[in-house]
């Protein structure tokens, strides 16, 4: 990955957004100035009380993305369906005005060397400090099973696409990196070496060129579309960040969806935790009890309402991070 390339993308995106917001005529400039001066106190109060319009996350729109992704079929690493998924992600982010960085690599797996590619959507902010929001977009390769991974792979991808649409419409105090990981799933048998290919590669690359130091918080979503949502408190996660997620859920009246108990989960947040980045895994316990890695992980197991709950909780969480001082 090129650090210079990332800086260029962030800088260009910021310039474009500045140009789009610049008034063309002098009367418009004067009117904007009057409004800003007159409403400064009110605006400051509104932002302090509610810095995010959490209702801007559209669960139905995210669910539409999920349905389109599932139509590509099983999306295991190296498959044509996963390439179609990559193209879909790229088109959607680009259509929203978000620069997309591709992170290709070749993973050495028990099934041989497989080309993989992470994607990163960059939403620039006033500060170069970063909140990373991540998920995986591949599905497990299961012999003899038509595994379309509506929840396990589809929901995290759909969530990130909708989150991108929300973030790009706001003047962000911090920069956002939306990370779509390839190769989260094991190719044969889950182990430290046969899993988390994309996140391990991304964490190593960011660490090697110094960018990882910019990440204030890393928020991972995985299997967040289940219609009977029951988010567990993942015990590897950074305590203060996990507390913040659950406090946000409580304040939004979402306790029932965040009552899955406390368990450790090996997931894409681990490579970042190991490098000292505060990280949390928002993951649903329900699939593990019923349809995890089975042909039953289909669209009918998921709901727009669940995606919207997670979207609002994450928005409330990042708002609190933005207000805090590092």
Residue pairs with C-beta under 8 A, 6 or more apart in sequence:
1 101
1 103
1 205
1 206
1 209
3 209
3 210
3 211
5 101
6 101
6 122
6 211
9 99
9 101
9 122
10 99
10 122
10 124
10 128
10 175
11 124
12 99
13 97
13 98
13 99
13 122
13 123
13 124
14 124
16 97
17 97
17 124
17 171
23 29
23 32
51 319
51 322
51 323
52 170
52 315
52 316
52 318
52 319
54 252
54 311
54 312
54 315
54 316
55 312
56 166
56 169
56 315
57 162
57 163
57 166
57 308
57 311
57 312
57 315
58 162
58 165
58 308
59 162
59 303
59 304
59 305
59 306
59 307
59 308
59 309
59 311
60 304
60 308
61 162
61 165
62 158
62 159
62 161
62 162
62 304
62 307
62 308
62 311
63 158
63 225
63 302
63 303
63 304
63 307
65 92
65 157
65 158
65 161
65 162
66 150
66 154
66 155
66 157
66 158
66 225
66 299
66 302
66 307
67 299
68 88
69 75
69 85
69 88
69 137
69 153
69 154
69 157
69 158
70 148
70 149
70 150
70 154
70 298
70 299
72 81
72 82
72 84
72 85
72 88
73 81
73 146
73 148
74 81
74 139
74 141
74 146
74 147
74 148
74 149
75 81
75 82
75 85
75 137
75 138
75 139
75 148
75 149
75 153
76 82
76 138
76 139
76 140
76 141
76 185
77 107
77 109
77 114
77 116
77 138
77 141
77 182
77 183
77 185
77 187
77 197
78 114
78 115
78 116
82 137
82 138
82 182
85 137
85 157
86 117
86 119
86 137
89 100
89 119
89 137
89 157
89 161
89 180
90 100
90 119
92 161
92 164
93 100
93 119
93 121
93 161
93 164
93 178
94 100
96 164
96 165
96 168
97 168
98 121
98 122
98 123
98 164
98 168
98 178
99 121
99 122
100 119
100 120
100 121
100 122
101 119
101 120
101 121
101 122
102 117
102 118
102 119
102 120
103 117
103 118
103 119
103 120
103 201
103 202
103 205
104 115
104 116
104 117
105 115
105 116
105 117
105 118
105 201
106 113
106 114
106 115
106 116
107 113
107 114
107 115
107 116
107 183
107 197
107 201
109 183
109 187
109 188
109 194
109 197
110 187
110 188
110 189
110 194
111 141
111 187
111 188
114 183
114 187
116 182
116 183
116 197
116 198
116 201
117 182
118 179
118 180
118 181
118 182
118 198
118 201
118 202
119 137
119 179
119 180
120 177
120 178
120 179
120 180
120 202
121 160
121 164
121 177
121 178
121 180
122 175
122 176
122 177
122 178
123 164
123 167
123 168
123 172
123 175
123 176
123 177
123 178
124 172
124 175
125 172
125 173
125 174
125 175
125 176
126 171
126 172
126 173
126 174
127 173
127 174
127 175
128 175
128 214
129 174
129 175
129 214
129 215
129 216
129 326
130 174
130 175
130 176
130 177
130 214
130 215
130 216
131 174
131 175
131 176
131 177
131 215
131 216
131 217
131 219
131 318
131 321
131 322
132 176
132 177
132 178
132 179
132 215
132 217
132 218
132 219
132 272
133 160
133 163
133 176
133 177
133 178
133 179
133 219
133 221
133 314
133 318
134 160
134 178
134 179
134 180
134 181
134 199
134 218
134 219
134 220
134 221
134 268
134 269
135 156
135 157
135 159
135 160
135 179
135 180
135 181
135 220
135 221
135 222
135 268
136 153
136 156
136 157
136 180
136 181
136 182
136 183
136 184
136 185
136 198
136 199
136 222
136 268
137 153
137 156
137 157
137 180
137 181
137 182
138 153
138 181
138 182
138 183
138 184
138 185
138 198
139 147
139 148
139 149
139 152
139 153
139 154
139 185
140 147
140 149
140 152
140 153
140 185
140 186
140 293
141 147
141 185
141 187
142 293
145 293
145 294
145 295
146 295
147 293
147 294
147 295
147 297
148 154
148 297
148 298
149 297
150 225
150 297
150 298
150 299
150 301
150 302
151 223
151 224
151 225
151 226
151 284
151 287
151 291
151 297
151 301
151 302
152 222
152 223
152 287
152 292
152 293
152 297
153 184
153 185
154 225
154 302
155 221
155 223
155 224
155 225
155 226
155 302
155 307
156 221
156 222
156 223
156 224
157 180
158 225
158 307
159 221
159 224
159 225
159 307
159 310
159 311
160 178
160 179
160 180
160 221
162 307
162 311
163 178
163 311
163 314
164 178
166 311
166 315
167 176
167 178
172 322
173 322
174 216
174 321
174 322
175 214
177 215
179 199
179 202
181 196
181 198
181 199
181 202
181 268
182 197
182 198
183 196
183 197
183 198
184 195
184 196
184 197
184 198
184 199
184 222
184 267
184 268
185 195
186 194
186 195
187 194
188 194
190 266
195 266
196 266
196 267
196 268
196 270
196 271
198 268
199 268
199 269
199 270
199 271
199 272
200 271
202 271
203 212
203 271
203 272
203 274
203 275
203 277
204 271
206 212
206 215
207 275
212 272
212 275
212 277
215 272
215 277
216 278
216 321
216 326
217 241
217 277
217 278
217 279
217 280
217 318
217 321
218 269
218 272
218 277
218 278
218 279
218 280
219 241
219 245
219 279
219 280
219 282
219 314
219 317
219 318
220 267
220 268
220 269
220 279
220 280
220 281
220 282
220 283
221 282
221 283
221 310
221 314
222 267
222 268
222 281
222 282
222 283
222 284
223 283
223 284
223 286
223 287
223 292
224 231
224 282
224 283
224 284
224 306
224 307
224 310
225 301
225 302
225 303
225 306
225 307
226 284
226 286
226 287
226 301
226 302
226 303
226 306
227 301
227 302
227 303
227 305
227 306
228 286
229 257
229 284
229 286
229 306
229 309
229 310
230 257
230 258
230 259
230 260
230 284
230 285
230 286
231 249
231 257
231 258
231 259
231 260
231 282
231 283
231 284
231 285
231 310
232 260
232 261
232 262
232 263
232 265
232 283
232 284
232 285
233 242
233 246
233 258
233 260
233 261
233 262
233 263
234 242
234 262
234 263
234 264
234 265
234 267
234 269
234 280
234 281
234 282
234 283
235 262
235 263
235 264
236 264
236 265
236 266
236 269
236 270
236 273
236 281
237 269
237 273
237 279
237 280
237 281
238 273
238 278
238 279
238 280
240 278
241 278
241 279
241 280
242 280
244 280
244 317
244 320
244 321
245 258
245 280
245 282
245 313
245 314
245 317
246 258
248 313
248 316
248 317
248 320
249 255
249 257
249 258
249 313
250 258
251 316
252 312
252 313
252 316
254 309
254 312
254 313
257 306
257 309
258 313
260 284
260 285
260 286
261 285
263 285
265 281
265 283
267 281
267 283
268 281
269 279
269 280
269 281
272 279
273 279
282 310
282 313
282 314
287 297
287 301
290 296
291 297
291 301
